[in-house]
Amino acid sequence: MREKLIIGNWKMNGSDAANAELVQGLVAEITDIEGVRIAICPPFPYLAQVRGLIAGTMIRLGAQNLSDRAEGAFTGEVGAAMLADLGCTFVLVGHSERRSLYGESDAVVADKFAAALQAGLTPVLCVGETGDERREGTTHGVIARQLQAVVDKVGVSKIAKGVIAYEPVWAIGTGETASPDQAQEVHQALRQLLAAQDHSVADAVQLLYGGSVRADNAAELFAQPDIDGGLIGGASLSAATFASICRSA
């Protein structure tokens, strides 16, 4: 049985005071939760603060992005080794906002996945289609292309050292959510793509759903056989809501 994993992506939200309130509320809410791994990904400036706030709890620290370069003259970038030094366990790679707003290509995403592995981090590879791509019927082709770029870079066996998050771009921040059947179909397709190359990797890798997961739809999504948890955006900014989603897992 694959363990359930819930990751909260705070995106560009937070302050010292708000973070402290949110984390303290979350820690109080999750004391009764067992059998689920939980992580939160605050913005870079707050990683050290949040590391202190979650010390001694079941919550793990993650980052929202990283550089594909190890170190050097890359102003404004943050390297994987720096994130590991700060205590991060996870790092998001190729989130749809990084792909669409900042032009990250499949090749760059693959390089970032490799950089995360090199530093001992668990990369969370985000894949997913836009609304136009879904309407055109190219969803499976898009996710296959995005996944294969990483497989080609690191080898299929290394995929099991990461996590894959399916995030339909048309459902992020829109209030729309893929139905449990729609989400399961894509998660199953991802697992089948990997199984065609290595059955053991396909069986082991955790697949998360990341498209407007809410307290009222989480349980049905997480009950699907190939969905192993969620990558949670806006709902992770409420301690009560995020804890409810974790409890559903």
C-alpha positions, 0 to 999 in steps of 0.5 A: 500500500502506498502511503498517502501524502498531502502537500500544501503549496502556499504560493506567494502568500504569507508574513511572519505573523500570518505564518505563525498563526497558520502553522500553530493552528495546523499543528493543533488540528492534526494531532489525531491524524495518523498514516498520512505524510504532511508537508507545507511549501512556504515562499523562500523568505519564510523557509527558516521561520516555518522550519522552526515552527514545525520542529518536532511535529509530523509536518515536513518542509518543502520549497516551491521551486529551485534552480537547475544549477548547483551554485554560482553566478545566478543572481536571484536563484536558489540551489537544491543544496541550499534547500536541503541545508534549510531542512527541506524534504520536498521541492515542487518542480514544473508547477503549471505557473512556473511553466506558463508564467515563467516559460519553464520548458520540459527540459528545464523541468527535467534538469530541476528534477535531477538537481533535486535528486542530486541534493537528496530532496524529493522532487514533486513533478507537476504535470497537467494540461490546459483547458484548450488541450483537454478540449482538443483531446490531447491530455494524455499526450501532454502528460506523456511528453512532460513525464517522458522528458524527466524519464529521459533525463534521470532514468525511469528508476529514479522516478520512484525517488520523486512524486508526481502531481497531476494538476489540470491547469484549467482547474487551478484557482478556478473553482473547477475540479476534475471529477473523481473519474476524470482525475482517476483516468489521468492518474491511471494513465500516468501509472500505465506510462511508467508501467510500460517501462518499469512495473515496480516504479509504477507500483511504488511512485506516489501520484497526487491530484492538484486541482482545487481540492477542497474539504468537501471533495477530498475524500472522494478524490483520495478514494480513487485507486491511483490517487495517493494524496493531494497538492493543495493550493489555496485551501492550504492557507486555512488550518482547519480546511487543510487539516480536514483535507489531510484527515480525508486522506 
